[in-house]
Amino acid sequence: SVKTIIDRADDNTLYFQNSRKYQIHWDFASALLSGNGKPVVPSLSQFNTTEYYNPDRRFVLGAITRYDSPGLWTYEIAPYDNDDAEMILSAYDQIAASSFFGDEIYFHPTSQTIENVADGLPNSVQVVTTVQLFDGIDYQSLNYGTSMGKLVFITAEELQTEFVSFRDIVVLDQVPNDISVVAGIITQAFQTPLSHINVLSQNRGTPNMALRGAYASDKFRALEGKWVRLEVGPFDYSISEVTKDEADAWWEGHKPG
């Protein structure tokens, strides 16, 4: 997966950013597209507010992802991005014309809201839904690892105003734009590899996974509010109840210096 930026303030210049060196769009934009004759890129919080929600935004932000199992190249935008169909079409066409896989590229709506917007795209845009992309797949591992914490259920909307602890393992209905430090993440909605919360999970060394139906899962709900051990592996996961003493001991042995 690689992130893309189109600078509308610079004649729609397209960038395929080095997503290992610059893991989020703001990193790239603030380092290379700010000042020196270009408009100054604001702080991260203001950038996120403007560049994902404002129709008069400077940048069109997206990502190209190669999904090996179905053998597809996809153009994606963040699940919470409110790009309109015209903006998506323009970016899709420009990226297709600038890449060796242009004839094979699909637009992948990463949320139901974006699927609704995609209904307004012309037939020239190939669209693949998340259901089609992950047909028959229920589990998605994003960042491998093991952690212990208290299992907490919270919606992405509630996360904007409610507190979660660094010792919580959170189960979310959707993929949020941001999250404070937590012990682990399980989302019901599938994530994109370079989603903000996965980049955060990788930087923090905390496990992150997606599981279809997780938010309503009887297995997970039976552990709600309890101390658990979560292990996220490449092909499977495990979750089991532990005592508070076990969780405390694990934390003492693994907490950051």
Backbone torsions as a table, in degrees:
resi	resn	phi	psi	omega
1	SER	NA	140.4	177.7
2	VAL	-139.6	139.1	-178.0
3	LYS	-84.2	149.8	179.3
4	THR	-121.9	147.1	176.0
5	ILE	-135.2	131.3	171.0
6	ILE	-113.5	121.8	-177.4
7	ASP	-94.0	102.1	-177.6
8	ARG	-71.4	-18.7	177.8
9	ALA	-83.6	-3.3	-178.6
10	ASP	-132.2	54.5	175.5
11	ASP	56.1	39.3	177.1
12	ASN	56.1	40.0	176.7
13	THR	-64.9	132.5	-177.8
14	LEU	-101.2	134.3	176.2
15	TYR	-123.3	135.2	166.0
16	PHE	-101.4	102.9	-169.8
17	GLN	-81.5	148.2	174.2
18	ASN	-67.5	99.6	-170.8
19	SER	-83.6	0.4	167.9
20	ARG	-86.7	-40.8	179.5
21	LYS	-78.6	-40.0	179.8
22	TYR	-119.7	97.4	-168.5
23	GLN	-78.6	-26.0	177.0
24	ILE	-124.1	160.4	-175.8
25	HIS	-56.8	-42.0	-177.0
26	TRP	-61.4	-38.2	178.7
27	ASP	-54.5	-48.0	-177.9
28	PHE	-68.5	-48.3	-175.6
29	ALA	-63.9	-44.4	-177.7
30	SER	-69.5	-30.0	-178.6
31	ALA	-80.7	-36.6	-168.0
32	LEU	-121.5	-15.4	-174.7
33	LEU	-122.0	25.2	-175.9
34	SER	-124.1	124.3	179.2
35	GLY	77.3	-168.3	-177.6
36	ASN	53.1	47.5	179.6
37	GLY	92.7	-11.3	177.7
38	LYS	-102.3	158.0	175.0
39	PRO	-58.7	146.2	-180.0
40	VAL	-73.8	131.5	177.0
41	VAL	-79.2	128.1	-175.6
42	PRO	-76.0	-173.9	177.9
43	SER	-60.8	162.3	-177.3
44	LEU	-57.4	-46.0	-176.8
45	SER	-64.0	-41.7	179.0
46	GLN	-70.3	-37.7	176.9
47	PHE	-58.8	-48.2	-179.5
48	ASN	-61.9	-39.7	-179.7
49	THR	-66.1	-42.3	-175.9
50	THR	-78.7	-48.6	-167.2
51	GLU	-80.9	-9.2	175.6
52	TYR	-108.4	-18.3	-171.2
53	TYR	-124.4	-24.4	-174.4
54	ASN	-85.7	124.3	-180.0
55	PRO	-63.7	-21.6	179.5
56	ASP	-98.7	24.9	-179.2
57	ARG	-58.0	156.6	177.7
58	ARG	-78.9	-39.7	-172.7
59	PHE	-110.4	147.5	166.6
60	VAL	-105.8	117.2	-171.5
61	LEU	-107.6	135.2	179.6
62	GLY	-158.7	-167.5	178.3
63	ALA	-152.8	147.3	171.0
64	ILE	-103.7	127.7	-179.8
65	THR	-129.2	135.9	174.8
66	ARG	-101.3	118.0	177.1
67	TYR	-100.5	111.0	-171.5
68	ASP	-67.3	-43.5	-173.6
69	SER	-59.3	-51.5	175.7
70	PRO	-83.4	-7.8	178.6
71	GLY	69.6	43.1	-175.6
72	LEU	-121.4	143.5	166.6
73	TRP	-96.4	134.9	-179.1
74	THR	-132.3	147.3	167.6
75	TYR	-102.1	132.0	-175.6
76	GLU	-134.8	150.8	168.0
77	ILE	-121.4	163.4	-177.2
78	ALA	-60.4	147.1	-176.3
79	PRO	-58.6	-25.5	-175.7
80	TYR	-100.4	-2.1	-179.6
81	ASP	-67.9	135.7	-179.3
82	ASN	-107.2	37.1	169.6
83	ASP	-50.1	142.9	173.0
84	ASP	-92.1	174.2	-175.3
85	ALA	-61.9	-36.4	-179.8
86	GLU	-64.2	-41.8	-179.8
87	MET	-67.5	-41.3	178.2
88	ILE	-63.7	-45.0	-179.5
89	LEU	-60.9	-45.0	-179.1
90	SER	-61.7	-44.5	179.9
91	ALA	-66.8	-43.3	179.9
92	TYR	-58.7	-47.4	-178.6
93	ASP	-64.9	-41.1	-178.2
94	GLN	-67.3	-41.9	179.2
95	ILE	-68.0	-41.1	178.5
96	ALA	-61.1	-39.2	-178.8
97	ALA	-74.5	-14.0	-174.3
98	SER	-111.4	12.3	-175.1
99	SER	-136.8	151.5	-177.1
100	PHE	-70.2	-17.1	179.6
101	PHE	-102.3	19.1	-172.6
102	GLY	-54.6	-37.7	-179.0
103	ASP	-72.1	-17.1	-174.3
104	GLU	-104.3	-1.0	-170.4
105	ILE	-77.9	139.6	175.9
106	TYR	-114.0	152.4	168.6
107	PHE	-93.4	126.3	-179.4
108	HIS	-110.9	105.4	175.3
109	PRO	-68.7	125.8	-174.7
110	THR	-95.9	8.0	174.7
111	SER	-156.8	166.5	179.6
112	GLN	-64.4	-36.6	178.7
113	THR	-60.9	-43.2	-179.8
114	ILE	-71.9	-31.5	173.9
115	GLU	-59.5	-40.2	178.9
116	ASN	-64.2	-40.3	177.5
117	VAL	-65.6	-38.6	-178.3
118	ALA	-63.2	-22.2	177.1
119	ASP	-60.9	-21.5	-179.8
120	GLY	-91.4	4.5	179.1
121	LEU	-82.4	149.2	178.7
122	PRO	-72.0	167.3	-178.3
123	ASN	-65.9	-16.1	178.6
124	SER	-67.8	-17.9	178.3
125	VAL	-94.6	116.2	175.3
126	GLN	-76.5	127.7	-177.8
127	VAL	-116.8	134.8	173.6
128	VAL	-126.6	126.8	-178.2
129	THR	-83.2	165.0	177.4
130	THR	-62.2	-38.2	178.2
131	VAL	-60.4	-44.3	179.0
132	GLN	-68.2	-39.9	-176.3
133	LEU	-67.0	-39.0	-176.9
134	PHE	-111.6	29.7	-179.4
135	ASP	-55.6	123.4	179.3
136	GLY	83.5	-2.1	179.4
137	ILE	-107.8	127.2	179.3
138	ASP	-107.3	-22.1	-172.6
139	TYR	-119.2	135.4	177.2
140	GLN	-132.1	118.8	177.7
141	SER	-96.2	127.8	-178.4
142	LEU	-108.1	-46.0	177.5
143	ASN	-136.7	114.4	-175.5
144	TYR	-70.8	153.7	175.1
145	GLY	155.5	175.1	179.1
146	THR	-126.4	141.4	179.8
147	SER	-152.4	161.2	172.7
148	MET	-126.9	140.8	179.5
149	GLY	-175.4	-178.9	178.6
150	LYS	-87.9	130.3	-177.5
151	LEU	-79.7	119.9	-175.0
152	VAL	-126.2	135.6	176.6
153	PHE	-103.0	132.0	179.8
154	ILE	-155.0	144.5	177.4
155	THR	-84.6	158.5	178.3
156	ALA	-61.2	-33.9	178.7
157	GLU	-69.1	-43.2	178.5
158	GLU	-64.1	-29.4	-177.4
159	LEU	-61.6	-23.3	-179.5
160	GLN	-69.0	-23.4	-175.9
161	THR	-125.9	-14.5	-176.1
162	GLU	-105.4	152.1	-174.7
163	PHE	-90.0	136.0	168.6
164	VAL	-123.3	146.1	-173.0
165	SER	-91.0	157.5	176.2
166	PHE	-68.0	-8.7	176.3
167	ARG	-107.9	15.7	175.8
168	ASP	-96.5	140.6	165.1
169	ILE	-101.9	115.8	-169.6
170	VAL	-100.5	139.9	173.0
171	VAL	-110.0	121.6	-174.3
172	LEU	-116.9	147.5	177.7
173	ASP	-76.9	-36.3	-178.6
174	GLN	-129.5	178.6	179.5
175	VAL	-94.7	114.4	-179.2
176	PRO	-80.1	165.8	176.6
177	ASN	-75.5	-32.4	-174.8
178	ASP	-149.7	160.3	176.2
179	ILE	-157.3	142.8	176.5
180	SER	-70.1	175.4	-179.2
181	VAL	-63.5	124.6	176.4
182	VAL	-132.8	167.4	-176.5
183	ALA	-79.1	-19.9	-179.7
184	GLY	-178.3	160.5	-177.3
185	ILE	-133.0	134.3	171.7
186	ILE	-129.7	118.6	176.8
187	THR	-109.5	144.4	176.3
188	GLN	-74.2	-35.0	177.8
189	ALA	-85.6	142.7	177.2
190	PHE	-67.8	149.2	-177.5
191	GLN	-106.6	163.0	169.2
192	THR	-93.6	150.0	-173.5
193	PRO	-56.8	-33.5	-178.7
194	LEU	-105.8	27.3	173.4
195	SER	-61.4	152.2	-177.2
196	HIS	-57.3	-41.8	-175.1
197	ILE	-71.9	-24.9	175.6
198	ASN	-76.6	-37.6	174.2
199	VAL	-60.3	-43.2	177.6
200	LEU	-62.1	-43.4	-179.5
201	SER	-61.6	-41.3	179.2
202	GLN	-65.6	-43.0	179.6
203	ASN	-66.5	-32.9	-177.4
204	ARG	-89.7	-13.3	-178.3
205	GLY	72.0	32.7	-178.5
206	THR	-111.7	142.4	-177.6
207	PRO	-65.7	145.2	-178.8
208	ASN	-145.1	131.0	-178.5
209	MET	-149.4	163.8	171.6
210	ALA	-124.6	143.9	-179.8
211	LEU	-144.6	121.6	179.2
212	ARG	-58.6	129.3	177.7
213	GLY	78.7	11.3	-174.6
214	ALA	-60.9	-39.3	-172.5
215	TYR	-66.5	-28.4	179.8
216	ALA	-106.2	6.1	-175.0
217	SER	-62.6	127.1	176.6
218	ASP	-61.7	-36.1	179.8
219	LYS	-61.6	-45.8	180.0
220	PHE	-74.7	-40.9	-178.1
221	ARG	-62.0	-31.0	178.5
222	ALA	-66.4	-19.0	-179.5
223	LEU	-104.4	4.9	-177.0
224	GLU	-58.6	130.8	179.5
225	GLY	78.6	1.6	-178.6
226	LYS	-104.2	160.8	175.7
227	TRP	-79.9	130.8	-175.0
228	VAL	-135.1	161.7	170.7
229	ARG	-110.9	123.4	179.8
230	LEU	-114.2	127.5	174.1
231	GLU	-122.8	121.9	179.2
232	VAL	-107.6	116.7	178.1
233	GLY	-113.6	175.4	-176.7
234	PRO	-64.6	-31.1	-174.4
235	PHE	-122.2	-8.5	-177.6
236	ASP	-159.9	168.3	177.5
237	TYR	-135.0	163.9	172.0
238	SER	-140.8	146.1	177.0
239	ILE	-142.5	133.4	-177.5
240	SER	-150.7	153.8	-179.2
241	GLU	-75.2	142.2	173.9
242	VAL	-130.6	168.1	176.8
243	THR	-81.7	162.4	177.1
244	LYS	-63.5	-37.0	178.2
245	ASP	-61.1	-40.8	178.1
246	GLU	-65.2	-41.5	179.3
247	ALA	-65.9	-40.8	178.9
248	ASP	-63.8	-43.0	-179.6
249	ALA	-64.9	-40.3	178.3
250	TRP	-63.3	-42.6	-179.7
251	TRP	-62.8	-42.9	179.9
252	GLU	-61.2	-33.4	-179.5
253	GLY	-84.1	-13.0	-174.3
254	HIS	-127.2	-3.6	-176.8
255	LYS	-65.2	152.4	-178.4
256	PRO	-62.6	150.3	178.6
257	GLY	-64.8	NA	NA
